Structures are given as C-alpha cells and as structure tokens.
Amino acid sequence: MRRRGAGGAALVVLLTACAAPPTLSANDDRLQVITTTGLIADLVRNVGGEDVNVVSLVPDGADPHSHEPSLRRARDVVYADVAFSNYLLLEEHDVIKVLDANLPDDAINVSLAEDAVKYAAEIIPLVEKVNLDTVWLGLRVHGRGERYGATRASDVLLSATGMTGPGRVVGYLTGSFGDPEVYFDSGDGFDAADGYRDDTAVLPADAHTHMSWSFSEPGVYTVDFTARLQVESGAKPLPIGTTTVTFAVGVPPEEAGAGRVLDRGHADVTVDLDGGDGADMDLRYDAEGGGEHSQEELDPAGVVVEVPAKALVEVPGDERLGFLGRPGTPVYQLPQAVLGKHVHGEIDPHLWQDVGNVMAYAELIRDTLIDADPENALAYRERADAYLAQLEALDRYVRDTIAQVPQRRRYLVTTHDAFGYLAHAYGLQVAGFVTPNPATEPSLADRRKLVETIRTLEVPAVFLEPALRARSSVLTQVAEEEDVAVCAIYGDAFDDRVTDYIQMMRFNAEEIRTCLS
C-alpha cells in the first residue's frame, strides 16, 4: 500500500556535506522512489513516468564504488515508498547503510542485480587476472553471516592489533582519483582502548578489497589481526576470530622459519562468517591470481608472505602519500593490484553493460511499482512495454554496430574492470584494464607490459572513462608514443554529455566501432 509521511523512521547521519535540496516529499501524490545511482533512476523514470518522483543517492558524474551520501540525500530516503539499488557490492557500503537504515519499514526495497535473475538476467563471475611481480594481498569476508543475524548493511571490523618487526607497517588503499585511505599503521601503535579505531578496515559481508602494504625496513614482520561483526549500527560488535600473518621483507623467506611461501598470485586475509566455532580467520590463496572460487584455505601459522627485494620502491612526491615518509625514501611495497576503491564480491555487478540484463531490470521495476501502486498498474505496464521495445532495438543496434569491428581488432583495454558483460554479450575480449600501482611512479616494467599488449594485439585504441582520464597519464603517454587512439567509454555514471542509459550504450557502441575499426 502507498504511504505518506516519514513513518517515524530514524535518520542515520553519516556525513553532512552539501548537496542538492531533497526532492522526495510527504506532500507529493506521486509514488516516491529512491535509487542508489543515476543510471537506475533513469530506468525508473522510463517505466514510472509521471506517476513517480525519483531521486538518486549518487549524483551523475560520481563513482558509485566510492561516493559518500550527504545528509540531505539521507533525508530523502525517509520519504521513499520504494527503493532500488544495484548491489552485488557495486555501491559504496555507506550508500547501502544510509538506504537501509533510513528507509521506512513498510517501503519496498529491491536489489536489482540480485532479483533480476528471476527475469532471465545473466550474471557472470568477476574474474581478475592481474600480473604482478609480487603476491597481491587483500582483505576478504567469506559468507553473509546469517547465523549471526547479519544483513547487507552489517559491518565486519578487521583490525590490526599488534606487530613485531624492524620497522613500520602501513596498510592502505588508494582511490580512483589517488586519494589514500589508511587502514593500518603501526607507526603510532595500536590502541585497544578505542577498539583499534585508527587501525580498522570496515567491510560488508561477502566482500573483498584490494590493498597496498608498505614496510619501512627489511626483515621479518608479524601482524596480528582481530575480526568483529557489527550486526547493526550502534550494536556491540561480536568477536569472530584472530590470526597472525608473517612477512619476509627483503630477506630470504627462510629467515621467517618453516612455512609455505606466498610469492605470487592472489592472497587474502580472510574473515569466515560461515565457518564453525572458534578462530574463524585464515588466508585464502590462488597462485594464479583467481578469486574466492579458486582460492584454497591456508592456516596463517604455516605461511610466509614474501615481500622481495625487487619490491623496494621510493615514496613518490605526491603529498597525499606523505604518510609513507619523505619523497624519495625507500620502502618495500606489496602493491594494490587494481586502481581505485574496489570493494566487491565474486559476481561482476555491472550487469547493465548487457542490454538484455537491463530489460530484466525494467520488468522487475515494472512489477515492483505495480505492487507499490496498483491503481496505476496499466500505466506502468504500457510504459514498460514501450521502453522494452526501445531496449530491444538498442540491443540490436549495439550488436550490429560492434559487429562492424573486424574480428581481430575486438580487444578492449580500459581503465576500469567494468566491461565484462559488454564483452560477453557483444563479441569483444577484455585485453586488460589499466592498473598501474597508484601509490608509486609506474615502473619501466609497467610501461613495457602495456606497450607489449598494444603491439602484440595490434590494438588501435584504448578506452578511458571520462571521470578517470586524469589518473591515466601513463596510458595516454604510451598511446601517444605508439600512435594509438585514446577513446571514451562510459561505465558506471552519466555526465553532461551522456545523460541516459540508451544514449550511453549507443555512445559506447559507436565509439568502439569508430576507434577499433
């Protein structure tokens, strides 16, 4: 049934940054709809038309992977009759927490990517094949924690609580635009009195994040970790487990004692929410760099993570990385494999790059709006039918347009691993997404690999998302040197040039045809 009024929902305040005035209202006769992204808002407007009032938590031009919602947008959620998110861990966790905490109890809350499979949406694994000269070490939460009462808005608190070794350890993440977020820093100690607040990474359930690890001196280090689960905001965290990870930094791994050496591939310090009683933490590892589906479980007590001598780099001049030391100071570093704040699960969440999946989204949106507002059911069905016809035509157009690219040239090199569905649906291959270590100056090896890929595959163009162009100087320089075009492609967000989904997909198809042909 439709509602009017806030229903007494508690307003959870995360940030107070300025934003556009709220546009959802208790005094509006239309169905009030909140979405997480502008792309989803566009789909809702096409199906809902004049019978809905739609607001997006993430504004156009912002990255849904990292955007922090404002207080004003949080207030909008209080008046919503219906909420649509993409989820599958696409959105920044604070976006989901603002949505779920402020949404009235009688509002309808739909995760499109997860529920659209009932409408024949096709999902594919998020497979990351990143070649690094060292092991790639991240953080992971395995399982959803349903036995603890956890939801998608719950937080897993993974804290560094102690360290031994000859120097300082810093664990941090670098965002898409170069801004770092420090998770752990042994330089100022570990304070149990405040719950290790300054040395804690916060992750949603069933998530993974990449990280950089910096060590100031060579030698053997151990880092102690503790995991807790905060089921809901304000609740006392539940203890989950503890573990200790050993690193051999710039010295032979044998100096750290007996143990299996992790020197390549993909490893994660893992919190297991679905494990048995006791210390539910371990290391997950795949020497070939795969995700959780191919990782084996290892006891950290029998493992040494190698940080080899070749991992010695100099702190760059970027003042944002001043916490690592003075520019030019040598540090040993396990690099962050993928540029940007990249918390994700095992399923690629970018379903909309396949138009067929957006048709499933549209059907799900139609049926949800009808459930919330049955009086306008006929209008929702008619608009959905009209939009589905447009999407069918769009799907044919994208397919026919990309088909004009010669088969031997259908390779995508992009800035962001967001185009797996586009490649899968329309006969392309993702040759790579550009991931130079964002914390250091790109090495000669980085440039050599990029040049080799472009030359070997005879790639005529590389693709940059407009919002990330400023962070891709190495790619643009190499493209210029190799006489390769630099073209635009849209992944997660609109801007002033591309303002709706159909326009975005047509633009991408036409740009791919032009640049690769």
ROMI-372878 format. One record per residue (C-alpha): chain; x, y, z. Coordinates in steps of 0.1 Angstrom, whole numbers, padded with zeros to 4 digits, m for minus. Example, Ala and Ser with C-alpha at 12.3 -4.5 7.8 and 13.67 -1.06 7.14 Angstrom:
residues 2
+----+-------+-------+-------+
: ch :    c1 :    c2 :    c3 :
+----+-------+-------+-------+
:  A :  0123 : m0045 :  0078 :
:  A :  0137 : m0011 :  0071 :
+----+-------+-------+-------+
end
This chain:
residues 517
+----+-------+-------+-------+
: ch :    c1 :    c2 :    c3 :
+----+-------+-------+-------+
:  A :  0000 :  0000 :  0000 :
:  A :  0012 :  0035 : m0007 :
:  A :  0022 :  0056 :  0023 :
:  A :  0025 :  0093 :  0030 :
:  A :  0049 :  0106 :  0057 :
:  A :  0081 :  0095 :  0072 :
:  A :  0066 :  0068 :  0094 :
:  A :  0089 :  0077 :  0123 :
:  A :  0120 :  0062 :  0107 :
:  A :  0152 :  0070 :  0125 :
:  A :  0176 :  0092 :  0105 :
:  A :  0211 :  0078 :  0104 :
:  A :  0236 :  0106 :  0098 :
:  A :  0269 :  0096 :  0082 :
:  A :  0280 :  0128 :  0065 :
:  A :  0269 :  0165 :  0065 :
:  A :  0284 :  0175 :  0031 :
:  A :  0263 :  0199 :  0010 :
:  A :  0241 :  0185 : m0017 :
:  A :  0211 :  0195 : m0038 :
:  A :  0179 :  0201 : m0017 :
:  A :  0158 :  0170 : m0011 :
:  A :  0132 :  0163 : m0037 :
:  A :  0112 :  0134 : m0022 :
:  A :  0082 :  0147 : m0001 :
:  A :  0054 :  0135 :  0021 :
:  A :  0031 :  0160 :  0003 :
:  A :  0036 :  0146 : m0032 :
:  A :  0008 :  0124 : m0045 :
:  A :  0032 :  0105 : m0068 :
:  A :  0050 :  0073 : m0057 :
:  A :  0082 :  0084 : m0040 :
:  A :  0112 :  0064 : m0053 :
:  A :  0149 :  0065 : m0041 :
:  A :  0176 :  0049 : m0062 :
:  A :  0213 :  0044 : m0055 :
:  A :  0226 :  0056 : m0089 :
:  A :  0215 :  0079 : m0117 :
:  A :  0215 :  0050 : m0141 :
:  A :  0189 :  0032 : m0121 :
:  A :  0169 :  0064 : m0117 :
:  A :  0168 :  0068 : m0155 :
:  A :  0153 :  0033 : m0158 :
:  A :  0127 :  0040 : m0132 :
:  A :  0117 :  0073 : m0149 :
:  A :  0111 :  0054 : m0182 :
:  A :  0088 :  0029 : m0165 :
:  A :  0072 :  0051 : m0139 :
:  A :  0068 :  0083 : m0159 :
:  A :  0046 :  0110 : m0144 :
:  A :  0034 :  0086 : m0117 :
:  A :  0067 :  0086 : m0098 :
:  A :  0091 :  0110 : m0082 :
:  A :  0127 :  0097 : m0084 :
:  A :  0158 :  0108 : m0066 :
:  A :  0193 :  0092 : m0067 :
:  A :  0216 :  0090 : m0037 :
:  A :  0247 :  0090 : m0060 :
:  A :  0247 :  0121 : m0083 :
:  A :  0256 :  0119 : m0120 :
:  A :  0294 :  0121 : m0125 :
:  A :  0302 :  0105 : m0092 :
:  A :  0316 :  0070 : m0087 :
:  A :  0291 :  0046 : m0071 :
:  A :  0320 :  0025 : m0058 :
:  A :  0333 :  0053 : m0036 :
:  A :  0306 :  0080 : m0032 :
:  A :  0297 :  0091 :  0003 :
:  A :  0260 :  0101 :  0006 :
:  A :  0251 :  0135 :  0020 :
:  A :  0228 :  0143 :  0049 :
:  A :  0203 :  0159 :  0026 :
:  A :  0201 :  0128 :  0005 :
:  A :  0197 :  0106 :  0036 :
:  A :  0167 :  0127 :  0044 :
:  A :  0152 :  0119 :  0010 :
:  A :  0152 :  0082 :  0020 :
:  A :  0128 :  0088 :  0049 :
:  A :  0100 :  0097 :  0024 :
:  A :  0105 :  0068 :  0000 :
:  A :  0078 :  0043 : m0009 :
:  A :  0102 :  0022 : m0030 :
:  A :  0140 :  0019 : m0031 :
:  A :  0161 :  0004 : m0059 :
:  A :  0198 : m0005 : m0056 :
:  A :  0220 : m0025 : m0079 :
:  A :  0241 : m0041 : m0051 :
:  A :  0261 : m0073 : m0056 :
:  A :  0285 : m0049 : m0037 :
:  A :  0285 : m0024 : m0065 :
:  A :  0277 :  0006 : m0043 :
:  A :  0299 :  0021 : m0016 :
:  A :  0288 :  0004 :  0016 :
:  A :  0278 :  0037 :  0032 :
:  A :  0253 :  0042 :  0004 :
:  A :  0236 :  0009 :  0013 :
:  A :  0237 :  0017 :  0050 :
:  A :  0221 :  0051 :  0045 :
:  A :  0194 :  0035 :  0024 :
:  A :  0186 :  0005 :  0046 :
:  A :  0188 :  0024 :  0079 :
:  A :  0165 :  0053 :  0069 :
:  A :  0140 :  0035 :  0047 :
:  A :  0106 :  0032 :  0064 :
:  A :  0096 : m0003 :  0075 :
:  A :  0067 : m0005 :  0050 :
:  A :  0087 :  0006 :  0020 :
:  A :  0097 : m0019 : m0007 :
:  A :  0135 : m0024 : m0010 :
:  A :  0148 : m0041 : m0042 :
:  A :  0183 : m0051 : m0052 :
:  A :  0180 : m0052 : m0090 :
:  A :  0211 : m0073 : m0099 :
:  A :  0202 : m0100 : m0074 :
:  A :  0165 : m0102 : m0081 :
:  A :  0167 : m0097 : m0119 :
:  A :  0179 : m0133 : m0123 :
:  A :  0142 : m0143 : m0119 :
:  A :  0136 : m0123 : m0151 :
:  A :  0164 : m0142 : m0170 :
:  A :  0192 : m0117 : m0163 :
:  A :  0225 : m0134 : m0169 :
:  A :  0253 : m0130 : m0143 :
:  A :  0290 : m0138 : m0148 :
:  A :  0319 : m0142 : m0124 :
:  A :  0342 : m0113 : m0117 :
:  A :  0375 : m0128 : m0129 :
:  A :  0405 : m0106 : m0122 :
:  A :  0437 : m0116 : m0139 :
:  A :  0463 : m0092 : m0128 :
:  A :  0500 : m0099 : m0134 :
:  A :  0522 : m0085 : m0107 :
:  A :  0558 : m0092 : m0098 :
:  A :  0548 : m0099 : m0062 :
:  A :  0519 : m0115 : m0044 :
:  A :  0487 : m0094 : m0044 :
:  A :  0474 : m0093 : m0008 :
:  A :  0439 : m0081 :  0000 :
:  A :  0412 : m0085 :  0027 :
:  A :  0381 : m0107 :  0023 :
:  A :  0349 : m0116 :  0042 :
:  A :  0336 : m0150 :  0033 :
:  A :  0299 : m0156 :  0038 :
:  A :  0269 : m0135 :  0047 :
:  A :  0269 : m0142 :  0085 :
:  A :  0232 : m0150 :  0085 :
:  A :  0237 : m0172 :  0116 :
:  A :  0247 : m0140 :  0135 :
:  A :  0217 : m0121 :  0121 :
:  A :  0238 : m0101 :  0097 :
:  A :  0223 : m0082 :  0068 :
:  A :  0238 : m0063 :  0038 :
:  A :  0241 : m0032 :  0060 :
:  A :  0262 : m0050 :  0087 :
:  A :  0299 : m0042 :  0091 :
:  A :  0328 : m0066 :  0096 :
:  A :  0356 : m0048 :  0115 :
:  A :  0390 : m0062 :  0107 :
:  A :  0416 : m0046 :  0130 :
:  A :  0454 : m0048 :  0132 :
:  A :  0461 : m0052 :  0169 :
:  A :  0498 : m0058 :  0171 :
:  A :  0531 : m0060 :  0152 :
:  A :  0566 : m0073 :  0155 :
:  A :  0595 : m0064 :  0132 :
:  A :  0623 : m0040 :  0125 :
:  A :  0603 : m0012 :  0110 :
:  A :  0569 :  0003 :  0103 :
:  A :  0540 : m0014 :  0085 :
:  A :  0512 :  0006 :  0068 :
:  A :  0482 : m0010 :  0050 :
:  A :  0463 :  0014 :  0028 :
:  A :  0440 :  0017 : m0002 :
:  A :  0443 :  0043 : m0030 :
:  A :  0410 :  0055 : m0046 :
:  A :  0403 :  0061 : m0082 :
:  A :  0415 :  0097 : m0080 :
:  A :  0446 :  0090 : m0060 :
:  A :  0432 :  0098 : m0025 :
:  A :  0446 :  0072 :  0000 :
:  A :  0427 :  0057 :  0029 :
:  A :  0450 :  0043 :  0056 :
:  A :  0436 :  0011 :  0072 :
:  A :  0465 :  0000 :  0094 :
:  A :  0496 :  0019 :  0106 :
:  A :  0520 :  0005 :  0132 :
:  A :  0538 :  0038 :  0134 :
:  A :  0516 :  0053 :  0161 :
:  A :  0509 :  0020 :  0179 :
:  A :  0476 :  0000 :  0183 :
:  A :  0452 :  0014 :  0208 :
:  A :  0428 : m0012 :  0224 :
:  A :  0412 :  0015 :  0245 :
:  A :  0393 :  0029 :  0215 :
:  A :  0387 : m0005 :  0199 :
:  A :  0416 : m0001 :  0175 :
:  A :  0396 :  0026 :  0157 :
:  A :  0425 :  0040 :  0137 :
:  A :  0437 :  0006 :  0126 :
:  A :  0405 : m0010 :  0114 :
:  A :  0392 : m0018 :  0079 :
:  A :  0354 : m0019 :  0076 :
:  A :  0339 : m0043 :  0050 :
:  A :  0304 : m0056 :  0042 :
:  A :  0296 : m0092 :  0044 :
:  A :  0308 : m0114 :  0015 :
:  A :  0332 : m0087 :  0002 :
:  A :  0368 : m0083 : m0009 :
:  A :  0390 : m0053 : m0012 :
:  A :  0425 : m0047 : m0026 :
:  A :  0452 : m0030 : m0006 :
:  A :  0488 : m0018 : m0007 :
:  A :  0512 : m0028 :  0021 :
:  A :  0543 : m0008 :  0029 :
:  A :  0573 : m0018 :  0051 :
:  A :  0600 :  0007 :  0061 :
:  A :  0629 : m0017 :  0067 :
:  A :  0640 : m0052 :  0056 :
:  A :  0634 : m0081 :  0080 :
:  A :  0608 : m0105 :  0093 :
:  A :  0574 : m0090 :  0105 :
:  A :  0543 : m0104 :  0121 :
:  A :  0510 : m0086 :  0121 :
:  A :  0481 : m0096 :  0145 :
:  A :  0445 : m0093 :  0133 :
:  A :  0412 : m0094 :  0151 :
:  A :  0378 : m0096 :  0134 :
:  A :  0345 : m0085 :  0148 :
:  A :  0309 : m0083 :  0134 :
:  A :  0287 : m0053 :  0140 :
:  A :  0252 : m0066 :  0130 :
:  A :  0236 : m0031 :  0131 :
:  A :  0246 :  0005 :  0138 :
:  A :  0252 :  0010 :  0175 :
:  A :  0252 : m0027 :  0184 :
:  A :  0281 : m0041 :  0203 :
:  A :  0305 : m0059 :  0179 :
:  A :  0306 : m0097 :  0181 :
:  A :  0341 : m0113 :  0183 :
:  A :  0347 : m0136 :  0152 :
:  A :  0384 : m0146 :  0154 :
:  A :  0420 : m0137 :  0154 :
:  A :  0451 : m0146 :  0134 :
:  A :  0487 : m0136 :  0128 :
:  A :  0503 : m0131 :  0093 :
:  A :  0541 : m0134 :  0088 :
:  A :  0560 : m0113 :  0062 :
:  A :  0596 : m0118 :  0049 :
:  A :  0605 : m0083 :  0037 :
:  A :  0636 : m0080 :  0016 :
:  A :  0652 : m0111 :  0032 :
:  A :  0651 : m0148 :  0023 :
:  A :  0617 : m0163 :  0034 :
:  A :  0636 : m0190 :  0053 :
:  A :  0646 : m0164 :  0079 :
:  A :  0609 : m0163 :  0089 :
:  A :  0610 : m0200 :  0097 :
:  A :  0594 : m0230 :  0080 :
:  A :  0563 : m0224 :  0061 :
:  A :  0547 : m0222 :  0026 :
:  A :  0560 : m0191 :  0008 :
:  A :  0534 : m0170 : m0010 :
:  A :  0554 : m0151 : m0036 :
:  A :  0529 : m0146 : m0065 :
:  A :  0492 : m0147 : m0073 :
:  A :  0463 : m0135 : m0051 :
:  A :  0460 : m0139 : m0013 :
:  A :  0435 : m0125 :  0012 :
:  A :  0435 : m0122 :  0049 :
:  A :  0400 : m0137 :  0054 :
:  A :  0372 : m0135 :  0079 :
:  A :  0350 : m0165 :  0076 :
:  A :  0314 : m0157 :  0088 :
:  A :  0301 : m0191 :  0077 :
:  A :  0328 : m0212 :  0095 :
:  A :  0325 : m0232 :  0126 :
:  A :  0331 : m0221 :  0162 :
:  A :  0365 : m0208 :  0172 :
:  A :  0390 : m0187 :  0154 :
:  A :  0373 : m0180 :  0121 :
:  A :  0401 : m0163 :  0102 :
:  A :  0425 : m0177 :  0077 :
:  A :  0444 : m0169 :  0045 :
:  A :  0428 : m0177 :  0011 :
:  A :  0453 : m0181 : m0018 :
:  A :  0454 : m0188 : m0055 :
:  A :  0489 : m0188 : m0071 :
:  A :  0474 : m0180 : m0105 :
:  A :  0456 : m0148 : m0092 :
:  A :  0419 : m0160 : m0092 :
:  A :  0392 : m0150 : m0068 :
:  A :  0375 : m0169 : m0040 :
:  A :  0360 : m0196 : m0062 :
:  A :  0396 : m0208 : m0069 :
:  A :  0414 : m0200 : m0037 :
:  A :  0425 : m0226 : m0012 :
:  A :  0422 : m0221 :  0026 :
:  A :  0456 : m0219 :  0044 :
:  A :  0465 : m0217 :  0081 :
:  A :  0484 : m0185 :  0085 :
:  A :  0506 : m0202 :  0111 :
:  A :  0522 : m0222 :  0083 :
:  A :  0526 : m0194 :  0057 :
:  A :  0551 : m0167 :  0049 :
:  A :  0541 : m0138 :  0027 :
:  A :  0572 : m0128 :  0007 :
:  A :  0579 : m0091 :  0000 :
:  A :  0610 : m0095 : m0022 :
:  A :  0639 : m0072 : m0026 :
:  A :  0626 : m0062 : m0060 :
:  A :  0596 : m0047 : m0042 :
:  A :  0618 : m0018 : m0030 :
:  A :  0605 :  0015 : m0043 :
:  A :  0608 :  0052 : m0035 :
:  A :  0580 :  0072 : m0018 :
:  A :  0566 :  0094 : m0047 :
:  A :  0564 :  0132 : m0045 :
:  A :  0526 :  0132 : m0042 :
:  A :  0519 :  0150 : m0009 :
:  A :  0488 :  0128 : m0003 :
:  A :  0512 :  0099 :  0002 :
:  A :  0533 :  0118 :  0027 :
:  A :  0522 :  0094 :  0055 :
:  A :  0546 :  0068 :  0039 :
:  A :  0577 :  0091 :  0045 :
:  A :  0596 :  0118 :  0028 :
:  A :  0597 :  0117 : m0010 :
:  A :  0625 :  0095 : m0022 :
:  A :  0626 :  0074 :  0009 :
:  A :  0629 :  0037 :  0000 :
:  A :  0601 :  0014 :  0012 :
:  A :  0592 : m0022 :  0004 :
:  A :  0557 : m0024 : m0010 :
:  A :  0532 : m0051 : m0020 :
:  A :  0512 : m0030 : m0045 :
:  A :  0474 : m0027 : m0048 :
:  A :  0466 : m0046 : m0079 :
:  A :  0436 : m0027 : m0091 :
:  A :  0433 :  0011 : m0092 :
:  A :  0405 :  0026 : m0071 :
:  A :  0384 :  0018 : m0041 :
:  A :  0374 : m0016 : m0053 :
:  A :  0353 : m0035 : m0027 :
:  A :  0334 : m0063 : m0045 :
:  A :  0321 : m0098 : m0043 :
:  A :  0326 : m0128 : m0067 :
:  A :  0299 : m0118 : m0092 :
:  A :  0305 : m0089 : m0116 :
:  A :  0279 : m0063 : m0106 :
:  A :  0280 : m0043 : m0139 :
:  A :  0250 : m0061 : m0154 :
:  A :  0237 : m0031 : m0174 :
:  A :  0265 : m0033 : m0199 :
:  A :  0244 : m0061 : m0215 :
:  A :  0212 : m0045 : m0227 :
:  A :  0194 : m0079 : m0222 :
:  A :  0200 : m0076 : m0185 :
:  A :  0185 : m0041 : m0184 :
:  A :  0154 : m0055 : m0200 :
:  A :  0152 : m0078 : m0169 :
:  A :  0157 : m0047 : m0147 :
:  A :  0129 : m0029 : m0164 :
:  A :  0105 : m0058 : m0159 :
:  A :  0114 : m0060 : m0122 :
:  A :  0110 : m0023 : m0118 :
:  A :  0075 : m0025 : m0135 :
:  A :  0063 : m0053 : m0112 :
:  A :  0077 : m0035 : m0081 :
:  A :  0060 : m0002 : m0090 :
:  A :  0027 : m0021 : m0096 :
:  A :  0030 : m0038 : m0062 :
:  A :  0035 : m0004 : m0045 :
:  A :  0009 :  0015 : m0066 :
:  A : m0017 : m0009 : m0081 :
:  A : m0040 :  0020 : m0091 :
:  A : m0016 :  0029 : m0118 :
:  A : m0008 : m0007 : m0129 :
:  A : m0020 : m0002 : m0165 :
:  A :  0002 :  0029 : m0170 :
:  A :  0032 :  0012 : m0156 :
:  A :  0027 : m0018 : m0180 :
:  A :  0022 :  0004 : m0210 :
:  A :  0053 :  0025 : m0203 :
:  A :  0073 : m0007 : m0196 :
:  A :  0062 : m0023 : m0229 :
:  A :  0072 :  0009 : m0248 :
:  A :  0106 :  0010 : m0230 :
:  A :  0112 : m0027 : m0235 :
:  A :  0107 : m0022 : m0273 :
:  A :  0133 :  0006 : m0272 :
:  A :  0157 : m0016 : m0253 :
:  A :  0152 : m0045 : m0279 :
:  A :  0161 : m0020 : m0306 :
:  A :  0191 : m0008 : m0286 :
:  A :  0203 : m0043 : m0281 :
:  A :  0202 : m0049 : m0319 :
:  A :  0219 : m0016 : m0326 :
:  A :  0248 : m0023 : m0301 :
:  A :  0252 : m0058 : m0315 :
:  A :  0251 : m0047 : m0352 :
:  A :  0274 : m0017 : m0345 :
:  A :  0301 : m0037 : m0327 :
:  A :  0298 : m0065 : m0353 :
:  A :  0313 : m0040 : m0378 :
:  A :  0346 : m0041 : m0360 :
:  A :  0370 : m0066 : m0376 :
:  A :  0372 : m0098 : m0355 :
:  A :  0410 : m0095 : m0350 :
:  A :  0405 : m0060 : m0335 :
:  A :  0378 : m0066 : m0309 :
:  A :  0400 : m0060 : m0279 :
:  A :  0392 : m0037 : m0251 :
:  A :  0419 : m0021 : m0230 :
:  A :  0402 :  0001 : m0204 :
:  A :  0408 :  0020 : m0171 :
:  A :  0382 :  0000 : m0150 :
:  A :  0372 : m0036 : m0149 :
:  A :  0335 : m0028 : m0157 :
:  A :  0330 : m0041 : m0192 :
:  A :  0329 : m0079 : m0188 :
:  A :  0292 : m0080 : m0197 :
:  A :  0297 : m0058 : m0227 :
:  A :  0324 : m0081 : m0240 :
:  A :  0304 : m0113 : m0232 :
:  A :  0272 : m0101 : m0248 :
:  A :  0287 : m0084 : m0280 :
:  A :  0317 : m0105 : m0290 :
:  A :  0346 : m0084 : m0276 :
:  A :  0376 : m0095 : m0255 :
:  A :  0388 : m0076 : m0225 :
:  A :  0426 : m0075 : m0232 :
:  A :  0432 : m0058 : m0199 :
:  A :  0422 : m0029 : m0176 :
:  A :  0449 : m0004 : m0168 :
:  A :  0461 : m0009 : m0133 :
:  A :  0495 :  0007 : m0127 :
:  A :  0503 :  0008 : m0089 :
:  A :  0487 :  0041 : m0080 :
:  A :  0509 :  0046 : m0050 :
:  A :  0542 :  0048 : m0069 :
:  A :  0555 :  0061 : m0102 :
:  A :  0548 :  0034 : m0128 :
:  A :  0579 :  0013 : m0135 :
:  A :  0596 :  0006 : m0167 :
:  A :  0581 : m0029 : m0165 :
:  A :  0546 : m0015 : m0163 :
:  A :  0551 :  0005 : m0194 :
:  A :  0568 : m0024 : m0212 :
:  A :  0538 : m0047 : m0205 :
:  A :  0514 : m0021 : m0217 :
:  A :  0534 : m0015 : m0249 :
:  A :  0537 : m0052 : m0255 :
:  A :  0500 : m0057 : m0252 :
:  A :  0492 : m0029 : m0276 :
:  A :  0518 : m0041 : m0301 :
:  A :  0511 : m0079 : m0298 :
:  A :  0474 : m0075 : m0303 :
:  A :  0478 : m0045 : m0327 :
:  A :  0453 : m0026 : m0306 :
:  A :  0443 :  0006 : m0325 :
:  A :  0428 :  0023 : m0295 :
:  A :  0425 :  0023 : m0257 :
:  A :  0394 :  0034 : m0237 :
:  A :  0392 :  0057 : m0208 :
:  A :  0362 :  0066 : m0187 :
:  A :  0359 :  0104 : m0188 :
:  A :  0360 :  0107 : m0150 :
:  A :  0392 :  0087 : m0147 :
:  A :  0412 :  0103 : m0175 :
:  A :  0433 :  0125 : m0152 :
:  A :  0446 :  0093 : m0134 :
:  A :  0456 :  0076 : m0166 :
:  A :  0487 :  0096 : m0177 :
:  A :  0508 :  0066 : m0184 :
:  A :  0482 :  0050 : m0207 :
:  A :  0478 :  0083 : m0226 :
:  A :  0515 :  0088 : m0229 :
:  A :  0521 :  0052 : m0242 :
:  A :  0491 :  0056 : m0266 :
:  A :  0507 :  0087 : m0280 :
:  A :  0541 :  0071 : m0284 :
:  A :  0525 :  0040 : m0301 :
:  A :  0502 :  0062 : m0322 :
:  A :  0472 :  0046 : m0306 :
:  A :  0439 :  0065 : m0302 :
:  A :  0425 :  0073 : m0268 :
:  A :  0388 :  0070 : m0268 :
:  A :  0360 :  0075 : m0243 :
:  A :  0338 :  0048 : m0228 :
:  A :  0311 :  0050 : m0201 :
:  A :  0309 :  0025 : m0173 :
:  A :  0290 :  0034 : m0141 :
:  A :  0279 :  0071 : m0144 :
:  A :  0265 :  0097 : m0167 :
:  A :  0278 :  0132 : m0172 :
:  A :  0269 :  0164 : m0191 :
:  A :  0275 :  0147 : m0225 :
:  A :  0258 :  0113 : m0218 :
:  A :  0226 :  0117 : m0197 :
:  A :  0206 :  0085 : m0201 :
:  A :  0211 :  0047 : m0204 :
:  A :  0202 :  0044 : m0241 :
:  A :  0224 :  0073 : m0250 :
:  A :  0253 :  0057 : m0230 :
:  A :  0251 :  0023 : m0247 :
:  A :  0248 :  0039 : m0282 :
:  A :  0278 :  0061 : m0275 :
:  A :  0299 :  0031 : m0263 :
:  A :  0290 :  0010 : m0293 :
:  A :  0297 :  0038 : m0318 :
:  A :  0330 :  0047 : m0301 :
:  A :  0341 :  0011 : m0301 :
:  A :  0332 :  0008 : m0338 :
:  A :  0350 :  0040 : m0347 :
:  A :  0381 :  0035 : m0326 :
:  A :  0387 : m0002 : m0332 :
:  A :  0378 : m0002 : m0369 :
+----+-------+-------+-------+
end
